[in-house]
Amino acid sequence: MARNTALVELASELPATMVSRLLGVHQSTADSWKRIGGQYNAYAAGVASRP
């Protein structure tokens, strides 16, 4: 679980192309991680803004 979280976090900070080349994963996999990271960031921002 920690590994997946780290990969999604990395993908959210770097361009998907760079992640795919650095880690040797397919471009579509890196794109998926990028989207997942964006969803988690939006969720975290929503939770943080609750009263």
Secondary structure in CASP SS format (residue, H / E / C, confidence):
PFRMAT SS
TARGET T0000
AUTHOR 0000-0000-0000
METHOD secondary structure of the structure
MODEL  1
M C 1.00
A H 1.00
R H 1.00
N H 1.00
T H 1.00
A H 1.00
L H 1.00
V H 1.00
E H 1.00
L H 1.00
A H 1.00
S H 1.00
E H 1.00
L C 1.00
P C 1.00
A H 1.00
T H 1.00
M H 1.00
V H 1.00
S H 1.00
R H 1.00
L H 1.00
L H 1.00
G C 1.00
V C 1.00
H C 1.00
Q H 1.00
S H 1.00
T H 1.00
A H 1.00
D H 1.00
S H 1.00
W H 1.00
K H 1.00
R H 1.00
I H 1.00
G H 1.00
G H 1.00
Q H 1.00
Y H 1.00
N H 1.00
A H 1.00
Y H 1.00
A H 1.00
A H 1.00
G H 1.00
V H 1.00
A H 1.00
S C 1.00
R C 1.00
P C 1.00
END
